[in-house]
Amino acid sequence: MEFLMWAVPVKLLLIMTTVFGTPVSSQSGGACSPADRAALLGFKASIVRDTTGMLSTWGVGGGDCCAGGWEGVECGGAVPGRVTRLILQNPSMDSAGVYMKGILSSSLGRLQFLEIMMISGMKRITGSIPESFANLTRLTQLVLDDNGLQGNIPTSLGKLRSLQTISLSGNRLTGRIPVMLGGLQHLQQLNLARNSLTGPIPTAIGRLTGLQSLDLGYNSLSGFIPDFLGQLKNLSYLVLTRNQFSGQIPNSLFNLVQLSELSIDQNQLTGTIPSLIGKLKSVAVLRLSSNKLTGQIPESISQLQNLWNLNLSRNLLTNPLPEAAFSKGFPSLLSIDLSYSGLELGTVGNWIVNRELSDVHLAGCKLRGSLPNFTRPDSLSTLDLSDNYFTDGIYRFLERMTSLQTAKIANNLLNGDLSFIRLPDQISTLDLHSNRLYGSLSRMLSNGTAKFMEVIDVSNNNIRGSIPEFSAGLNLKVLNIGSNKIAGQIPGSLSNLARLERFDISRNQISGTIPTSMGLLLKLKWLDLSINRLTGKIPDSLLGIEALRHASFRANRLCGVIPQGRPFNIFPASAYVHNLCLCGKPLPPCRGKTNPKISQ
């Protein structure tokens, strides 16, 4: 499983345990304080657009903000009529059209009795975090995730001595981590991930002895991973993913015996994996990938009895793999990634094929011969065996993997007829590019076979035949059949692929005209029709594809005026060269009428 699939629910659980640990009360315990009402309306006034609809409930008919009618506002506590919770969380995080646009008003700093502030997922709230928030001395939870906040993290937040959670991830914050945060002795969760923070981790963070979760991933932090992190004995979650940390993995980290996740992947770490790693008895997720780690994998790593996700990919490790230890260890293992780790495995070991695994990533491990025979193929959800030397066994290999969603076996030496490959019903991503497959596409792209398929890449093979007709209801987003020997025409029914984002048929023998119905593919971002035998003109209907970011029509037999509108007239000339008689921006202007016999 991917890291985010696991981490996000855990982080939410950490926050929700503290934020929502007590029942939400709609009882006011008194009329709303005029000062608090004014502070809230000041925030509303700073939001110039609200497509969430939340703020539409504020101040309607002069209503009482403590009466339960103002969405996200809660009152109570020791002093009647004072706002204690402000919780505005985007109900539709996946929708680009649901957001708040504006700034965080400094007026919120006047909510003197506020204990919880959560304004998250609003995407377009920009500007800085107001210095006035230093006045919120009762604040225990500050959650401003997934907005567009900019500038430095205010040092004045270090005055909020009651804070238990700071979560500012997914913004555009810059500068260094403030030293003042080290004075927040009650802090349990600190999440500054997915910003643009720089510099080292300040020594003051080592004083946060109550810290349970520290996520600084996806920044530009640098220096060594500091030894003092090993003093944070209560840490159960440590993520430093995708920064610029260098040096060796400090031994002090292995004093953190309560860790359930250690993710220090995508950095510039060197040296070996310390044998002390076996001390992390509670760790469930261990990610050391995309570093420059060398040497052998220590046998002690197999002592991690709770480990279910192990990722050592993209390093410089050396053989041999301690298979004997691995066969006896990892009783909880579900996900393994050794791709491009430097290991030369030769075959997929029994310690992998005989387990009930959900994710297996062994790309670039110099595997040879027939594809492996998994004892429990029905448990697999994701499989990546790309960039190896497998030669056969493809026909019924995937069919028994009844839970499989993603299969990547690209860039191998697989030889076989595409028509005889049996696929599980629910598979959504299939990547078989750069093999020696032949046959036609008809069965793979039939309505019955491809009903759940979103990505198909069979480029750079020896596939012949034509592009089949497409019926309505298919969910394809990516179709890459480039660099084959496919002939015939582009079917007009291509327009039935309403969700298509990438279409590549380059380097084939496809003839005929570009169907005008292609203009109905409104979600298309990438179009490559180059190096074929297409004739006629580029239809003006393609101007309706406003999402298009890349297109290539080069090296065909096209003629006529290039559609004059965005984005076609701003694509480079190289997208249109080596055709019969295309003209118009960005190529030279057309001269007179084109030959009607050629342009048809």
PyMOL commands that set and color helices and strands:
alter all, ss='L'
color gray80, all
select helices_A, chain A and resi 3-19+34-46+54-57+60-62+106-110+131-135+155-159+179-183+203-207+227-231+251-255+275-279+299-303+323-328+350-353+377-379+418-420+492-496+516-520+540-544+568-570+573-575+596-599
alter helices_A, ss='H'
color red, helices_A
select strands_A, chain A and resi 47-50+73-75+83-89+100-103+116-120+123-126+141-143+150-152+165-167+172-175+189-191+196-199+213-215+220-224+237-239+244-247+261-263+268-269+285-287+294-295+309-311+316-317+335-337+359-361+368-370+382-384+389-392+406-408+415-417+429-431+436-439+455-457+462-463+478-480+502-504+511-513+526-528+533-536+550-552+557-561+581-583
alter strands_A, ss='S'
color yellow, strands_A
deselect
rebuild
show_as cartoon
